Amino acid sequence: MGLHMFNLKGKIAAVTGARIGLGQGMAIGLAEASADMVLVDSSASNVCIKPLNG
């Protein structure tokens, strides 16, 4: 099944543990499916905040 059958455009996905491992893999997959992303990781040393439309 290709990603064209799994489109999340216009949906918001929140992923915890997004820096490494399973969380990172999920974040990449959801982003490839065009989801708007909210990524959280407790050990992230740099904080980057971007608007959902940007």
N, C-alpha and C positions, 0 to 999 in steps of 0.2 A: 504494500500500500504506500503510495507516494504522499508527500506532504500536501499536495493539492487537495486531498480528501480530508485533511485535518487543518482547517483554517480557523484561527482564533482572532482574526482581525476585528477590532472593536471591543475585545474582551480584555480584562485586566487579570494578570496572573501574579500572585504573591509567592515568592520562593524564599524559604529560610535556608541558611547554610549554603548560600549561593556561591561561595568562594571556591570550594573544592568538592570533590567526590560526587555523590548522587545529586546534591543540590545544584552543583554546577552543571551537571548533565541535563537535569530537568530544565534549568534556566535556558540553556542553549537550545534545547528542543522546543520549548515554548516560544522563544524568540524567533526561531526558524518558522514557526507556525503563525507568525505575525501578531502575537499577543503583546499588549502593552505590559511592561514589566515593573514590579516593585521587588527589589532584591534586598535581602537582609542577611548579614553575617555578623556575629558578635565579635569576631576577631579581626574585622576589617580595620586597618589603620588609617585609611583615607576615606573620607566621606564625600560622595558626589551626589548631588541632588539635581535631577533634571525633570522638567515638566513632562507629563505623559505624551504630549503632542510634539515634543521636541527631540 
